[in-house]
Each structure stands twice: as C-alpha cells, then as structure tokens.
Amino acid sequence: MYNIVDYVKEYGKDSFYDRRFSKEDALVLSQFSYLKFEGILEVMSREPVTLTEINSSKIRDSLFSDYRYEKDNRALFDAMVTSVRFSDMKIAMYINRIEEETQFAALTFLLPGSNTLIVFRGTDETIVGWQEDMGLALKKNIGGQDLSVKYLNDAAGSISGRFMVAGHSKGGNLAIFSSMFASPEIKKRIKKIYCFDSPGFRNKFLQKSGYDEIADRVVKVIPKSSFVGMLFDDGGSSTVVEARAVGVIQHNPYTWVFKDGKFKKTRLSNGHKRLIATVNEWILSKDEATLEKFVYYLNLLLDSSDADTTIDFSKALIKNSTQVIKAAKELDEETKDFLSEFMKSYVEIAKDMIKEEVREKTGIGKKNA
C-alpha cells in the first residue's frame, strides 16, 4: 500500500499526454498548495513561475516550514520536481491572506496538455484558520468564501479555455462555493470541481444557491472514517478511500492509500454513517451560540491527541474525553450529554476499525481458501 508520494514516484514518469489528468493528480496539487510560498511567489502575479524555478530559490527550505508535515511535504515536492508529469508545471496568481477571522490562500496551476487547475488551500496551522473551520459548522458564511468567488473570477479571467477547481478540507468547500457564485461566463468553463474530505453546506443554502447548476461536475473523495467531509453531506456519491489511520487522523491526505495508480476504494461502515447522520441532525437543531461552544470543545478534544498510531489515538481519546467534557462548564447539560455520547460512539467505531486492521494484518478471522 502506498500514498500520494509513491503515486508521484511511480506514475510521474507518465506525462499528461500519456496519462490523463485524474482526481489523484488533483489531490497531489491540493496538498502541494499547503507549502509556504512567501518570498518565492509574487502575490497575484499573472507571470507564471515554473516548479524548477521554485526549486532553485535561495529560500527553498521555507516551503516546508509547517513542522507537522515537513517530512512528507519535502518528499512530495522532491518527487514532483524529478517527475516528467509535474516538473514542467507552472504556478501563477498566488495569494495568502491572514486577517481577523479570515485565512485564505489559493494558487493556479498551469499543466501540460492544456490542464489548468485552480486550488484553494485548506485550513493551515494558524489560530485564525481553525476559527474559520469552526465557522463552517455554524450558520454564517466565512470570509474566505467571499474571497474565493473574487479569486476564481480573477484567475479564470486571466486564462483561456476550460479549467478545473479543487481543494482539501476547507479548500474543497471554497471550490464549491466559488463555483456556485462565479460569473455565468466563468461557471460555464468549469470542467470539474474536486473536493477532498471537505465540509458541505446546509440544504436550505444549497437549494437557493444554484448548486444544481454545478452538481454534476463535483467529484467528492473522503477517507473511510471521514468526519469533516461528511458534515452537511448533500447525499451525492463520494469515492471512499482506504486510509492507514483511524478517525480524524484520516483527514491527512498522506494517510490515504493508493493502488495501481488510483485511490484504493472501500466503503463507510453503517455505524459511522449513523454517527454522522446524528451529528448533522443535532447541529441543524441548535442555535449559533450553542454550536460555537460545542465545536470549540469538540476541536479541543480531538486535538488533545498527538498520537500517530490508531491504537494510541483511541487510548488518548478515551483518556481525554472525560476530562474535556467535565471542563466544558459553559455547555448546557443537553449539549454536554451529546458531546459525551458522540465521543463514546466515535471511540467504539475506532475500536472496531482497529480490530479490522489487526485481522487484515494477521489473517485471523479469514476463511480458508
């Protein structure tokens, strides 16, 4: 089993003329968008910069200043630079704005074979970024959504022909939002919209936003224990991907599994689908103030584990859940009870997945051939 780095290493020898652009390529570039381009790319410049030029920059190492994914991001970058597939790509229209309650970044990739992909970055490690992610679960639009529409119109207006849009996490939400509200001329030119484990929108909002105009072009990909990507799911089909982790750790695209140059597909468990349906139903029944408190404590709880393995993650979740819930004095009893029941269900699903992984590795429980 291998991930996006291995995908680029193995299939990077194929040009876009030999192997067509795919959703796997869209994930590669969505992850690439998390690199730190300050000082290397000029803000909103229409003059494209090649990957080779970026690689030769004197401050190249600053690209990998996000310590959480430094090793993986370096490996992905190096694989792309040495590949036939990505080495000739160009990047333009870079923007990164961090303001009060707004974290927004986007890039436009110009690829061989007339492939153009506009990518919106997901939440980064800044506090403002986390605040925006919480905003997606509430009843208000986030600042980045309005900026995404302006960016899409500007970027698409500077290129010709059809193009694609993509993003991971919040970035996928922005990809859909900007596509819904783009100018009619720009909207017609969109070929595909790739969303990787991205939160959706409330049904009432979708019904009056013109989502049906772009729905057939939306491609959604989620890991098998997706949480973020199933918030306000619109019920459309999604590609469910195998992952080498459990729970929220699967939000990291580097844990997603590839096989024969494609995502290794699997399915969501019935227990997980019931859990997410319950969460969505509960969220829709609450006022904004209650949701703000709930999402704050949920993030606090899920971020309380720095574990890398599935077993350690579940142990930490069990250990920390009681402490966090007791500390949540601002929550009313009903919300506190819901948070407690949510975590119990989440831990049980995690335990089941761990057992399944152990069976797969050891062969225990498999029928004899």
DOMINU-283479 format. One line per 3 residues: number of its first residue (from 1); their letters; for each residue z, x, y of C-alpha. Coordinates in pm, 1 decimal. Example, Ala and Ser with C-alpha at 12.3 -4.5 7.8 and 13.67 -1.06 7.14 Angstrom:
DOMINU-283479
1) AS) 780.0,1230.0,-450.0 | 714.0,1367.0,-106.0
//
This chain:
DOMINU-283479
1) MYN) 0.0,0.0,0.0 | -88.0,133.3,343.2 | -67.1,35.2,709.2
4) IVD) -289.1,46.2,1020.1 | -271.2,425.6,1043.8 | -400.3,458.0,686.4
7) YVK) -665.2,196.3,764.5 | -799.3,406.4,1053.2 | -787.3,724.4,843.2
10) EYG) -978.0,569.3,552.9 | -1223.4,342.2,730.3 | -1250.4,532.7,1057.2
13) KDS) -1549.7,714.9,912.0 | -1747.6,391.3,943.5 | -1899.9,319.8,1284.3
16) FYD) -1910.4,-33.0,1423.7 | -2277.7,-37.2,1326.7 | -2184.0,28.8,962.3
19) RRF) -1876.4,-194.2,951.1 | -1845.9,-489.0,1187.1 | -1552.9,-536.9,1422.8
22) SKE) -1268.6,-720.5,1247.0 | -925.4,-864.4,1310.5 | -786.1,-544.7,1159.8
25) DAL) -953.4,-348.0,1440.9 | -809.1,-593.8,1693.0 | -458.4,-515.4,1562.3
28) VLS) -522.6,-141.3,1591.1 | -617.7,-178.8,1958.2 | -334.8,-424.6,2027.5
31) QFS) -88.0,-164.3,1902.9 | -270.8,110.3,2094.0 | -210.3,-89.5,2414.3
34) YLK) 163.7,-11.7,2391.0 | 103.5,355.5,2477.7 | 218.7,467.7,2823.3
37) FEG) -92.6,540.4,3032.6 | 72.6,601.6,3370.5 | -75.0,911.8,3533.9
40) ILE) -365.9,912.0,3287.6 | -546.9,585.5,3363.0 | -604.2,467.7,3718.7
43) VMS) -481.1,115.4,3786.7 | -758.2,-146.8,3763.2 | -1031.1,118.4,3777.9
46) REP) -1371.8,-6.1,3667.5 | -1468.4,352.7,3582.4 | -1424.2,382.9,3202.3
49) VTL) -1220.4,670.8,3057.3 | -1301.2,795.7,2707.1 | -1045.1,844.2,2433.3
52) TEI) -1144.9,1213.3,2426.0 | -1060.5,1246.1,2795.5 | -722.8,1083.8,2739.3
55) NSS) -657.9,1322.2,2450.6 | -730.4,1624.2,2671.2 | -494.4,1511.7,2950.1
58) KIR) -225.0,1760.1,3050.0 | 33.6,1483.1,3022.9 | -94.3,1352.2,2688.2
61) DSL) 255.2,1355.6,2537.0 | 374.2,1099.2,2791.0 | 167.7,842.6,2599.1
64) FSD) 437.7,843.6,2331.6 | 748.9,809.6,2548.0 | 856.0,492.3,2364.6
67) YRY) 1104.4,662.2,2130.8 | 1117.2,366.8,1890.4 | 758.4,408.8,1774.3
70) EKD) 682.8,765.4,1884.6 | 605.8,897.5,1535.9 | 389.2,600.1,1435.8
73) NRA) 209.2,585.0,1770.8 | 126.9,956.2,1755.9 | -10.1,915.8,1403.9
76) LFD) -224.2,618.2,1509.0 | -357.7,797.8,1817.5 | -445.0,1113.3,1622.9
79) AMV) -621.3,909.7,1355.8 | -825.6,725.1,1618.0 | -924.6,1042.4,1806.7
82) TSV) -1056.5,1206.7,1490.7 | -1237.0,895.5,1363.9 | -1602.0,805.0,1405.9
85) RFS) -1506.0,443.6,1463.4 | -1278.9,481.6,1766.9 | -1341.7,829.0,1910.9
88) DMK) -1624.0,711.1,2138.8 | -1444.3,406.9,2276.3 | -1381.4,376.4,2648.9
91) IAM) -1096.4,213.1,2838.3 | -1105.1,50.2,3181.6 | -914.1,-193.5,3404.6
94) YIN) -567.2,-70.7,3304.0 | -275.5,-243.6,3470.6 | 100.1,-230.2,3418.8
97) RIE) 326.0,-429.5,3649.1 | 704.4,-445.5,3616.4 | 864.1,-670.7,3872.9
100) EET) 1153.4,-914.1,3888.5 | 1132.4,-1125.8,3571.0 | 775.2,-1004.6,3503.7
103) QFA) 645.3,-732.8,3273.5 | 267.1,-739.1,3242.2 | 16.4,-488.2,3107.3
106) ALT) -345.9,-511.2,2994.2 | -648.6,-294.6,2911.4 | -1019.0,-347.5,2849.0
109) FLL) -1174.5,-160.3,2555.5 | -1546.8,-84.7,2556.3 | -1650.7,-9.7,2199.0
112) PGS) -1980.6,97.7,2041.1 | -2202.1,-183.5,1919.1 | -2153.9,-399.9,2229.6
115) NTL) -1796.5,-482.5,2129.0 | -1565.6,-545.6,2423.3 | -1200.1,-634.7,2368.4
118) IVF) -953.8,-732.8,2640.0 | -597.3,-669.7,2520.5 | -270.3,-793.4,2666.6
121) RGT) 34.9,-582.4,2584.2 | 333.4,-750.0,2424.1 | 693.9,-706.8,2527.2
124) DET) 793.0,-346.6,2585.2 | 1140.2,-190.4,2575.2 | 1232.0,-281.2,2934.5
127) IVG) 1503.0,-536.5,3009.2 | 1251.7,-734.9,3213.0 | 1025.8,-752.4,2908.2
130) WQE) 1298.9,-907.6,2699.1 | 1373.1,-1158.3,2974.3 | 1009.3,-1267.3,2969.0
133) DMG) 1011.4,-1306.5,2592.5 | 1310.0,-1537.9,2622.9 | 1118.1,-1733.0,2883.8
136) LAL) 852.6,-1814.5,2623.5 | 1109.9,-2019.6,2433.3 | 1201.6,-2220.4,2741.5
139) KKN) 1024.7,-2497.6,2930.1 | 878.2,-2284.6,3207.2 | 576.1,-2056.9,3235.2
142) IGG) 640.0,-1683.9,3265.3 | 498.7,-1470.9,3544.7 | 279.3,-1276.6,3306.4
145) QDL) 88.2,-1591.3,3212.0 | -41.9,-1644.4,3564.5 | -128.3,-1274.5,3593.9
148) SVK) -316.8,-1289.6,3264.5 | -559.3,-1550.1,3398.0 | -637.6,-1340.4,3705.0
151) YLN) -680.2,-1028.5,3490.9 | -912.8,-1198.5,3241.4 | -1135.8,-1332.7,3517.2
154) DAA) -1143.5,-992.3,3692.3 | -1200.1,-784.0,3378.6 | -1460.3,-1015.0,3226.6
157) GSI) -1633.0,-1036.3,3563.3 | -1683.1,-659.2,3561.0 | -1865.7,-657.3,3225.1
160) SGR) -2167.3,-839.2,3088.3 | -2216.9,-1039.5,2771.1 | -1966.3,-1188.8,2533.9
163) FMV) -1625.2,-1036.9,2466.4 | -1303.0,-1082.8,2268.7 | -937.9,-1116.8,2370.0
166) AGH) -629.3,-1004.3,2175.6 | -260.4,-926.3,2185.4 | 51.0,-877.4,1975.0
169) SKG) 370.0,-1079.1,2034.3 | 380.5,-1196.7,2396.5 | 36.7,-1036.3,2434.7
172) GNL) -114.8,-1290.9,2196.9 | 44.0,-1573.5,2392.6 | -116.8,-1433.4,2707.8
175) AIF) -450.8,-1401.5,2527.9 | -449.8,-1774.8,2454.9 | -309.0,-1877.4,2792.7
178) SSM) -564.1,-1673.9,2989.8 | -848.7,-1805.3,2775.1 | -741.2,-2166.4,2830.6
181) FAS) -731.3,-2130.2,3208.7 | -1014.2,-1883.0,3265.1 | -1303.4,-1993.4,3482.7
184) PEI) -1560.1,-2206.8,3292.7 | -1820.5,-1929.3,3304.1 | -1578.0,-1670.7,3163.0
187) KKR) -1441.9,-1909.9,2899.6 | -1790.8,-1968.8,2757.0 | -1836.0,-1593.9,2695.8
190) IKK) -1526.3,-1552.3,2477.4 | -1615.8,-1486.6,2112.3 | -1271.9,-1460.6,1950.0
193) IYC) -906.1,-1467.8,2050.7 | -681.0,-1263.1,1819.7 | -306.8,-1337.6,1819.1
196) FDS) -71.6,-1119.5,1615.7 | 271.1,-1273.2,1549.0 | 260.2,-1445.5,1886.6
199) PGF) 468.4,-1743.5,2003.2 | 272.0,-2059.8,2073.5 | 306.9,-2345.9,2320.8
202) RNK) 469.7,-2687.3,2320.8 | 241.5,-2967.3,2201.6 | 264.3,-3157.2,2529.6
205) FLQ) 141.8,-2848.5,2713.7 | -145.6,-2789.7,2469.0 | -263.3,-3149.6,2499.1
208) KSG) -320.2,-3118.8,2873.0 | -426.3,-2752.9,2887.5 | -769.4,-2773.8,2728.7
211) YDE) -664.6,-2581.4,2418.3 | -912.9,-2779.1,2210.7 | -1192.6,-2603.6,2402.0
214) IAD) -1097.6,-2266.1,2251.8 | -908.9,-2363.2,1932.6 | -1199.9,-2280.9,1701.0
217) RVV) -1208.9,-1925.3,1838.2 | -838.4,-1849.0,1788.6 | -752.3,-1615.4,1498.1
220) KVI) -380.2,-1602.2,1418.8 | -218.2,-1337.9,1197.4 | 152.6,-1339.8,1107.4
223) PKS) 373.2,-1143.9,864.4 | 529.8,-1334.8,576.0 | 873.0,-1359.2,743.9
226) SFV) 737.7,-1436.8,1089.3 | 983.2,-1581.7,1339.1 | 827.0,-1511.1,1679.9
229) GML) 478.6,-1604.3,1560.1 | 591.5,-1944.6,1432.5 | 768.1,-2059.8,1747.1
232) FDD) 578.2,-2370.6,1861.0 | 310.0,-2318.6,1597.9 | 23.0,-2559.3,1661.9
235) GGS) -32.5,-2623.1,1291.4 | -360.3,-2433.6,1278.0 | -440.9,-2193.8,996.6
238) STV) -295.7,-1842.7,1005.8 | -359.2,-1533.1,798.5 | -23.0,-1445.8,641.2
241) VEA) 16.9,-1072.4,578.1 | 234.6,-883.2,331.4 | 488.6,-656.5,503.4
244) RAV) 712.2,-367.0,399.5 | 1020.3,-514.4,565.1 | 1230.0,-830.1,586.6
247) GVI) 1298.0,-1066.3,871.8 | 1245.9,-973.5,1236.7 | 1165.5,-613.6,1141.7
250) QHN) 829.7,-750.0,1024.9 | 738.0,-815.2,1388.4 | 648.8,-443.5,1396.6
253) PYT) 274.3,-415.6,1304.8 | 334.9,-77.7,1140.6 | 511.3,-261.6,857.1
256) WVF) 206.6,-479.1,780.3 | 24.7,-397.9,458.0 | -348.2,-335.7,417.5
259) KDG) -554.7,-331.2,100.2 | -920.3,-227.9,68.4 | -962.5,-220.0,444.7
262) KFK) -823.9,-570.5,501.1 | -485.9,-730.2,555.6 | -311.6,-787.4,223.7
265) KTR) -269.5,-1163.9,226.2 | 31.7,-1354.2,95.4 | 198.2,-1686.4,180.1
268) LSN) 504.6,-1820.3,356.9 | 792.6,-1935.7,141.3 | 885.3,-2304.5,158.1
271) GHK) 1235.3,-2207.5,267.1 | 1102.7,-2007.7,558.1 | 872.1,-2288.1,670.7
274) RLI) 1164.0,-2535.5,662.1 | 1380.2,-2298.0,864.7 | 1119.3,-2251.3,1138.9
277) ATV) 1043.6,-2625.0,1149.9 | 1414.4,-2691.6,1202.7 | 1433.2,-2429.9,1480.0
280) NEW) 1130.8,-2572.6,1662.4 | 1263.4,-2928.6,1634.8 | 1603.5,-2822.0,1766.8
283) ILS) 1454.8,-2624.1,2057.9 | 1247.5,-2922.6,2168.1 | 1560.7,-3138.6,2182.4
286) KDE) 1760.0,-2911.3,2416.2 | 1770.9,-2862.6,2790.9 | 1674.1,-2535.6,2956.9
289) ATL) 2029.4,-2416.7,3028.9 | 2132.5,-2455.6,2663.6 | 1817.7,-2279.7,2545.1
292) EKF) 1876.3,-1983.5,2776.5 | 2221.7,-1929.4,2628.9 | 2103.6,-1981.3,2271.4
295) VYY) 1811.4,-1738.9,2297.8 | 2036.1,-1480.2,2464.5 | 2283.9,-1482.4,2177.3
298) LNL) 2010.6,-1500.7,1913.9 | 1847.9,-1187.6,2059.9 | 2187.4,-1020.1,2080.8
301) LLD) 2245.8,-1095.3,1714.8 | 1902.4,-992.8,1585.1 | 1909.8,-672.7,1791.1
304) SSD) 2253.2,-577.2,1657.5 | 2099.1,-405.1,1356.0 | 1921.4,-70.3,1380.1
307) ADT) 1858.8,-75.5,1005.3 | 1524.9,41.2,867.1 | 1557.9,-89.1,511.6
310) TID) 1560.2,-453.1,408.2 | 1894.9,-427.7,232.1 | 2067.5,-255.6,526.1
313) FSK) 1918.0,-511.4,763.2 | 2062.1,-805.6,571.9 | 2402.2,-640.2,538.9
316) ALI) 2416.6,-577.7,913.3 | 2307.2,-933.0,987.4 | 2583.3,-1077.6,770.6
319) KNS) 2842.1,-844.1,921.8 | 2747.2,-905.8,1285.0 | 2670.6,-1278.5,1277.5
322) TQV) 3033.7,-1392.9,1266.1 | 3134.6,-1157.4,1548.1 | 2849.3,-1258.2,1777.5
325) IKA) 2897.5,-1631.1,1719.2 | 3271.2,-1606.0,1790.0 | 3193.2,-1417.4,2111.6
328) AKE) 2949.3,-1687.9,2224.1 | 3210.8,-1874.5,2424.6 | 2953.3,-2021.3,2663.1
331) LDE) 2785.1,-2218.4,2386.0 | 2888.7,-2574.4,2312.3 | 3011.0,-2645.0,1959.0
334) ETK) 2684.7,-2809.3,1850.7 | 2476.6,-2510.2,1961.2 | 2724.4,-2265.1,1810.7
337) DFL) 2712.8,-2453.7,1480.0 | 2333.5,-2449.0,1487.8 | 2326.9,-2073.5,1551.4
340) SEF) 2568.4,-2022.7,1262.3 | 2363.3,-2238.7,1023.3 | 2041.6,-2070.0,1137.0
343) MKS) 2177.5,-1724.9,1054.9 | 2310.0,-1839.4,716.2 | 1966.2,-1974.0,624.7
346) YVE) 1796.6,-1661.0,757.6 | 2021.5,-1433.8,553.0 | 1961.3,-1639.3,236.5
349) IAK) 1583.9,-1608.9,282.9 | 1623.8,-1234.5,338.7 | 1825.1,-1202.1,18.0
352) DMI) 1558.2,-1388.2,-179.4 | 1287.2,-1160.1,-41.2 | 1488.3,-851.3,-130.7
355) KEE) 1522.2,-977.8,-488.8 | 1147.7,-1039.7,-496.1 | 1078.6,-684.3,-375.3
358) VRE) 1309.8,-540.5,-640.2 | 1131.5,-742.3,-911.2 | 793.0,-618.3,-789.7
361) KTG) 904.9,-254.1,-790.2 | 1083.9,-262.0,-1124.8 | 865.8,-511.9,-1308.9
364) IGK) 1175.0,-713.0,-1402.9 | 1103.9,-1079.0,-1449.5 | 729.9,-1034.2,-1501.3
367) KNA) 574.5,-1191.4,-1804.4 | 447.8,-960.7,-2071.6 | 73.5,-919.0,-2073.1
//
